[in-house]
Amino acid sequence: MYKVLRRTDGKLYSPFQIYKYEPGKGYVCEDFDTDMTIDCSRGYYATDIDGLIYSFRDLPDYEVWDVEVGGQKVEIDQFKRRYEKIKLVRQVPLEEVKKLALAEEGKLGYKLAEVLFPINPLKIKAGPVTEIEIELLKKWVSVRDSVWVSVRDSVWDSVRDSVWVSVRDSVWDSVWDSVWDSVWAYVSSLFPNITKWKYINHPEGENPFQSCIDLWRKGFVPSFDGEVWRLHAGEKAKIVWQGTKEALESEDG
C-alpha cells in the first residue's frame, strides 16, 4: 500500500490531519472505527497506486511512501481505506511512482500518471503567437461555455484539483474564473476512454475541447474578463496576446 505525506522542517506529516510519522515505527490505532458508513474516521489511511490522486500533489513537499498495513480494516473505495496498524517502510521515488501509475493505465482507462504529474503550461517555453494559436483560440471561444458542466459531470474532482494546484500560483486572481474553464478542458484529455461528452454536440471519439488542450500543451492559457480575450504564457502568466471577441472574428485575427 502507499501513503502520501508532506515533509515540513524535515519531519513527515499526513496532509490532512497533521499527524506526525516516523519511518520504521509501527503505529496502532487504539480506537479504530469499523463503521463502513463513515468514510473519514479513526484509523490510518493508505491506498493502492490509483488512490494516490486523492491526496498527492506534484509539489516539492509531497512524498509517497510504501507502507505495511494490518489489523482491522475498512475499505470503502480506492480513495478511502483505513487500517488499524501502519508502518512506513520506504520512500518511493517520484519516477517510480510515475512508472507504477503508467503500468495501471491500461486497466483504469485514464491517464493516471499525468493526473498525478499534470502538465503545467506556464512552465513550457511557448513560441510566438501565430495564426495557428489564434485559430485554436477561436475554436475554444465557440465551445467554452459547455466545458464546465460537461466535464464536471463525467470526471472526479480529485483529478481537477491535482491539475489546478499545478497552475494556481502562477495565475492572477482576476482571471481565475476563466482559467478554470481551461483546467476542465485539459482534464478532459486525461480520459481518452470517454468518447462522448454530455451537453455538447460533437462527433463521437473527438474531444470537443481539443482546441484549448492544444493551447495548454503549447504553453498558452486563455483567459476572458467579459470583454477581452488573452493568452498567457510563462511562469508569471505574462499576457502574450489579447483581443476582443470581435477581433477574433475578424479576418486578420
N, C-alpha and C positions, 0 to 999 in steps of 0.2 A: 504494500500500500504506500501511498505518497501523502505528504503533508506540506502545505505552504506555510512558511514562516517569514517574518520580517526581522532583519538584523538592525538593531538600534544600539549605538555605542558599544558595538562588539558583542551584544547579547541577543539571543533569539526569543522572539515573542510570536504568539499567534496573532494573525492580522485583525481579528475581531474582538477577542476577549482580553487582549494584552496580557496573556498568561505566559510566564517565562518557562522556557525549556532548556535543558542541558543535554547534549549528545551523550548517548550511552547510559543514561539514567532511566530506570523503569518508573513509570507513573501508574498509580491505581486510583480510579475514581471511587471513593468510598460510598457515595450516594448516587450511583449510576441510575439514570432514568430509563426504564424499559418500556415506557409508553410510546407505542408506534404512532400515535396521533399527534405527537409533538415533535416537530422537525428540528427545533433548536432547544436543547436542554442539556442536562448534566452528562458529561462524558467527554471522551477525547475523539476528535474528528480526523478522519483520513479518507482518502478516495483512491480509486484506480486512476489511471492516467487521464481518462476522459472527464473526470470530475474536477480536474485542476482549474478549469476555466471559471469556476465559481469564485475562487479566491486569489488566483495568481494574476499578477500584472507584470508586464515587461518593464520593470523599473529597477534601478540599481539595488535597492534594499530588499527585494523579494528573493527568496530561495526556495528550492524544492528539496525535501528530504525523504529518503527511503526510510520507512518505519515498520516496526513489528507491532502488530495489534493482537489482543487476546481477551479472554474473559467473555462476559456478556456483550451482546451487540444489538444495535438497531440499525438496519439498512433500509432507508426509505426510498432513495433513488440514487443516481450516480453522484449527486452532489452532497446529499445529507446522509452520512454514515458515521455513527458514533460507537465507541468501544469503551469497555471498562478499563482496559490496560493499553499502554502505548510506550514505545521506546524508540528514540531517534537513533538510527543505525549509520546512515551515510548521507552526506550532501550530494545531490545528483547534479552534475554539471549541466548547464542550460543547453549545451549542444546535444547532450544525451537525452534531455527532455524532448528536444525537437525531434530526434530520431525515433524515440518511443511514440511520440504523437503521430508522426508520419506513418509509422507502421500500423496504426489503428485506423487510419482514414478510410481505407477500403471497406472496413466493417461498419464504420459510423456514417459514412455518406456525406461528410462535410470536412472542410479543411482545418482539422484540429490544430495542426502545427502553426498555421497562420493566425488562427484565433488566439492562440497563446502568445504569438510573436507577430502582431499585426504590422503591416507596412505603415510607417509614418511618412506621409507625403512631404511634410515640411523638413524632413531630413534628406530628401532626394535633391540632387543638384539638377534643378529644372533648366531646360533650354529656353530659348526665346519663345514668346507667344507668337504663333503663326496662324494662318488661316485654318489649319487643322484643329488647333485648340479652340478657335472661335466657333468652328462648326460643331465641335463637341459641346461647347457651352450652349449653343442654340438648341441642340437636341435635349440637353439637360433641362433647360428652361421649360420645354414643352411637356416634360413628364414629372417634374419635381414635385408637383402638388400631390401626386399619388404615392410617393415613396414611403412616407412615414407610416401610414395606415397599412399599406401593402406588405411591407417588410416586417413591421412590428407584429402583425398577426401571424407571421409564419416562422419567426425565429425567437431565440431566447434573449432575454435582457442581459444575461451574463456575457453573451457574445458582444453585444453592443457596448457594454461597459468596458470590456477589455480593449476595444478599438478606441473608444472615446478617451480613455486615460492616456493613450499614446499621443494624442494631439492637443489635449485641452490646455496645457501650459503654454502652448505657442499661439493660441487663438485669442483674439481680443474679446472681452465681454460683450462688446457692441455687436458682434457678428455671430455669437454662439448659436442663436436660434437657427439661423440659416445654415450654419456649418453642420448642425445635427442632421440635416437632410442628406448631406454628402456622406456622413458617417453611415446612415442607413443604407445608402446606395452601395458603399464599399462592403458593408456587412452582407448584402445580398450575394456578392460574388463569392463568399465563403461557403455557400450552399449550392454547389453545382447539381445536386440531386433534385432541387426544386426547378421544374421545367415550366410551371405556370404560376404566375403571381396574381394574387387577388386584386380586384378592384381596378384593373387596368387591362385594356385590350392590347395583346401583343402576340406574335407568332410563338407557339409552344416551342420551348427549347432555346429561345432567345431571351436574354436578360434585357428588359425594357429600360434599365437604368445603366446600361453599359457605357454610355457617354460620360457619365460622372466617374464611373470606375476607371475608365481610361485616363481621365484627367488626374485622378488620385494617383494612379500608378506612374504618371509622368511627372508628378511633383507639384500639381496645382490643386488648390482647394477653392471652390467657388463660394461666394457669399453674396447676399442680397439684402439691402436695407429698406426695401419697399420702393426705392426709386432707381438705385444704381446697382448694377451687377459688377462684381470684382473677381479677379483671380489673384489668389495669394500664393506665395512661394517662399521657401527658405525658412530657417529656424525662427525668424522673427515675424513670419507671416506677412512679409512685405507685399504691398499691392503692386502687381506687375502688369495689370491691365484693368481698365474699368470703362464702363459704358452703360447707357440706358438700354432698356428693353427695345426702344425704337432703333437705337444704334445697332443692336444685334440683328434687327430685322432688315436693316438697310443692305444694299448690295455690296458695299465695300466693308461691312462689319464695323 
